[in-house]
């Protein structure tokens, strides 16, 4: 139910350098056609449909797809060739480089000539040299994305879950009323920072499956019940299901098909508002009797004459 294996694999891939060329079995001189050919060959070999229940093949398939996504994109491939495992920080590196070059051109005569020492100062400032009083440039780690699959019943009450990511146990409190598609952030559980920068965050998106007879819309719940013709005409009482209990409901005489009634506070919990609930809206479906006896038909005929 919990899709944490993807998050774990993504985390490991980003913390360890992966040679995408080696993954696809090609060299850095490979053309776009070479990349496409190598990818298709390996994808067929390790495809999950051809390797059911093979975790190693599943891992290889993910690595192959990741490598292809980077190398088949000309812009990303250029960044990867220039910055290796830090290629996703390329724009930040380049901006830092522009600022450093701007400072150097201001501090030095504009002769257009730069010595090897000048470039050493620049790269030192980016990667830890800290020469000439310049500060190290630190970059925050990448944020990781993961999805957590829950059932609607799971988020009716606030509860705790222990999740394991990269060998670390996270005690996570899931508040009642979490919505489908909602994302929460856990700080410091993302990728490692660059040059001593802070770690990224882990973003968890909730995928909530509804296997109940209720439709959820915000904090309100919707349900429909069948009502026999006699009770809809004469009125009475019925016992219906709310989300967690039974509720006795009065039926007004001459209730029409499609009539709705609202039960205040019998809906879904309001997110992070303890004790507050939405409403339960019930729609009545009037069921016409079938397989009438001759006597029943006779009585209905008499009623129709009275009307």
C-alpha positions in Angstrom: 0.0 0.0 0.0 2.9 2.4 0.7 5.0 3.3 -2.3 8.2 3.9 -0.3 10.4 1.7 -2.4 10.4 4.3 -5.1 11.4 7.0 -2.7 14.1 4.9 -1.3 15.6 4.1 -4.7 15.4 7.7 -5.8 17.1 8.8 -2.6 20.0 6.3 -3.2 20.4 7.2 -6.8 20.8 10.8 -6.0 23.2 10.4 -3.2 25.5 8.1 -5.2 27.0 9.0 -8.5 25.5 7.0 -11.3 27.4 6.8 -14.7 24.5 7.0 -17.1 26.7 6.2 -20.1 27.9 3.0 -18.3 24.2 2.2 -17.4 23.3 2.2 -21.1 26.6 0.5 -22.2 27.7 3.4 -24.4 30.5 6.0 -24.5 30.4 9.7 -24.2 30.7 10.0 -27.9 27.5 8.2 -28.5 25.0 9.8 -30.9 21.3 10.3 -30.3 20.6 7.3 -32.4 23.1 5.2 -30.4 21.4 6.3 -27.1 17.9 5.4 -28.5 19.1 2.0 -29.8 20.9 1.1 -26.5 17.9 2.2 -24.4 15.4 0.1 -26.4 17.5 -3.0 -26.3 18.0 -2.8 -22.5 14.4 -1.8 -21.8 13.1 -4.9 -23.6 15.6 -7.1 -21.7 14.6 -5.8 -18.2 11.0 -4.8 -18.7 8.9 -5.8 -15.7 6.3 -7.6 -17.9 9.1 -10.0 -19.1 10.6 -10.3 -15.6 7.7 -10.7 -13.1 8.6 -10.6 -9.4 12.3 -9.9 -10.3 13.4 -7.0 -8.0 16.8 -6.8 -9.6 15.3 -6.5 -13.1 12.9 -3.8 -11.8 15.8 -1.9 -10.3 17.8 -2.1 -13.6 14.7 -1.0 -15.6 14.4 2.1 -13.4 18.1 2.9 -13.8 17.9 2.5 -17.6 14.9 4.8 -17.8 16.6 7.4 -15.6 19.7 7.3 -17.8 17.7 7.7 -21.0 15.7 10.6 -19.6 18.9 12.5 -19.0 21.0 11.5 -22.0 18.2 11.7 -24.6 17.6 15.3 -23.7 20.4 17.5 -25.3 20.2 20.2 -22.6 20.3 17.8 -19.7 23.1 15.7 -21.3 25.2 18.9 -21.6 24.7 19.7 -17.9 25.5 16.1 -17.0 28.7 16.1 -19.0 29.8 19.3 -17.4 28.8 18.8 -13.8 28.4 15.0 -13.3 26.3 14.0 -10.3 25.6 17.7 -9.6 24.1 18.4 -13.0 20.8 19.4 -11.6 22.5 22.3 -9.9 24.0 23.5 -13.2 22.0 26.7 -13.4 23.0 27.6 -9.8 26.7 26.9 -10.6 26.5 29.0 -13.7 24.9 31.9 -11.9 27.5 31.8 -9.2 30.2 31.7 -11.9 28.7 34.8 -13.5 28.7 36.7 -10.2 32.3 35.6 -9.5 33.5 36.7 -13.0 31.6 40.0 -12.6 33.4 40.7 -9.3 36.8 39.8 -10.8 36.3 42.0 -13.9 35.5 44.9 -11.5 38.5 44.3 -9.2 41.0 43.7 -12.0 42.0 45.9 -15.0 39.8 45.3 -18.0 42.6 43.9 -20.1 40.5 40.9 -21.1 43.3 38.6 -19.9 42.8 36.1 -17.1 45.5 34.1 -15.5 45.4 30.5 -14.4 45.3 31.8 -10.9 42.2 33.8 -11.6 40.3 30.7 -12.7 41.6 28.8 -9.7 40.2 31.5 -7.5 36.8 31.2 -9.2 36.6 27.4 -9.0 37.9 27.5 -5.5 35.1 29.8 -4.5 32.6 27.4 -5.9 34.0 24.1 -4.7 35.6 24.9 -1.4 38.9 26.6 -2.0 37.8 29.9 -0.4 40.8 31.8 -1.8 41.2 35.6 -1.6 38.6 35.9 1.2 35.8 34.6 -1.0 33.2 32.4 0.8 32.4 28.8 -0.2 29.2 28.5 -2.4 26.8 26.0 -0.8 23.8 24.5 -2.4 20.8 22.9 -0.9 20.2 19.2 -1.7 17.5 18.1 -4.0 13.9 17.5 -2.7 12.6 14.0 -3.1 9.1 13.1 -4.1 7.2 10.1 -2.8 3.5 8.9 -2.7 1.7 7.3 0.1 -1.4 5.2 -0.7 -4.1 5.1 1.9 -7.8 4.2 2.0 -10.5 6.7 2.9 -11.0 4.8 6.2 -7.4 5.4 7.1 -7.7 9.2 7.2 -10.9 9.4 9.1 -8.9 9.4 12.3 -5.5 11.0 13.1 -3.0 8.2 13.4 0.8 7.5 13.4 2.9 5.4 11.0 6.5 4.5 11.0 8.1 4.8 7.6 11.7 3.6 6.7 13.6 5.6 4.2 17.3 4.9 3.5 17.6 3.0 6.8 16.1 5.9 8.8 12.8 5.5 10.6 10.4 8.4 10.4 7.5 8.5 12.9 4.9 10.3 10.9 1.6 11.7 12.2 -1.1 11.7 9.6 -3.9 14.1 10.6 -7.5 13.2 10.0 -9.1 14.8 7.0 -6.1 14.6 4.7 -7.2 15.1 1.1 -6.4 13.1 -2.0 -3.4 14.7 -3.8 -2.4 16.7 -0.7 1.4 17.0 -0.2 3.2 17.4 3.1 6.9 18.2 3.6 9.4 16.5 5.9 12.4 18.7 6.3 15.9 17.3 5.9 15.0 13.9 4.5 15.9 14.8 0.9 19.3 14.7 -1.0 22.6 15.6 0.4 23.6 19.3 0.1 26.5 20.3 -2.2 29.7 21.7 -0.7 28.3 21.5 2.8 24.9 22.9 2.0 21.7 21.7 3.9 19.8 18.6 2.9 16.7 18.8 0.8 13.2 17.8 1.9 11.0 14.8 1.4 7.6 15.7 -0.1 4.9 13.1 0.5 1.8 13.2 -1.7 -1.2 11.3 -0.5 -3.1 9.1 -2.9 -6.4 8.2 -1.2 -8.5 5.4 -2.5 -12.3 5.3 -1.8 -13.8 1.8 -1.5 -16.8 3.0 0.5 -20.4 3.7 -0.5 -19.8 7.4 0.3 -18.7 10.1 -2.1 -16.4 12.6 -0.5 -16.5 16.3 -1.6 -14.3 18.4 0.6 -15.4 17.8 4.1 -18.9 16.6 3.1 -20.0 13.0 2.4 -22.8 12.0 0.0 -24.8 8.8 0.0 -28.1 7.6 -1.5 -30.6 5.1 0.0 -33.6 3.3 -1.5 -37.0 4.1 0.0 -40.0 2.0 -0.7 -43.1 3.6 -2.1 -45.3 3.1 1.0 -42.8 4.7 3.4 -42.2 7.6 1.0 -46.0 8.2 0.9 -46.9 7.5 4.6 -43.6 8.5 6.3 -41.8 6.6 9.0 -38.3 5.8 10.1 -35.3 4.1 8.5 -31.9 3.2 9.9 -29.0 4.3 7.6 -25.2 4.0 7.7 -23.1 7.1 8.4 -19.4 6.7 7.9 -18.8 4.9 11.2 -22.1 4.1 12.8 -25.9 3.6 12.3 -28.3 6.6 12.3 -32.1 6.5 12.8 -33.7 8.9 10.3 -37.3 10.1 10.2 -39.0 10.1 6.8 -41.5 12.9 6.2 -44.9 11.8 4.6 -45.1 12.4 0.8 -41.3 12.4 0.4 -40.4 12.8 -3.3 -37.9 10.9 -5.4 -34.5 12.7 -5.3 -35.2 14.5 -2.0 -32.1 15.3 0.0 -31.6 15.6 3.7 -28.5 16.9 5.5 -27.1 15.4 8.7 -25.0 18.1 10.3 -21.6 17.0 11.6 -21.9 13.4 10.2 -19.5 14.1 7.3 -15.7 13.9 7.1 -13.2 15.4 9.7 -11.9 18.9 8.9 -8.1 18.8 8.3 -6.2 19.9 11.5 -9.4 21.2 13.2 -10.0 18.7 16.0 -13.7 17.9 16.6 -15.0 19.6 13.4 -16.8 17.6 10.7 -18.5 18.3 7.5 -22.1 17.1 6.7 -23.6 13.9 5.4 -26.1 14.5 2.6 -28.5 11.7 1.9 -30.5 11.4 -1.4 -33.7 9.3 -1.4 -34.4 7.0 -4.4 -38.1 5.9 -4.4 -38.4 2.3 -5.5 -41.6 1.4 -7.3 -43.0 -2.0 -6.3 -42.9 -4.8 -8.9 -44.6 -8.2 -9.3 -47.8 -6.9 -7.9 -50.6 -9.3 -7.0 -54.1 -9.0 -8.5 -55.4 -7.6 -5.2 -52.6 -5.0 -5.1 -53.4 -3.9 -8.6 -57.1 -3.6 -7.7 -56.2 -1.4 -4.7 -54.0 0.8 -6.8 -56.8 1.2 -9.4 -59.1 2.2 -6.6 -56.6 4.8 -5.4 -56.2 6.2 -8.9 -59.9 6.7 -9.1 -59.9 8.6 -5.8 -57.2 11.0 -7.2 
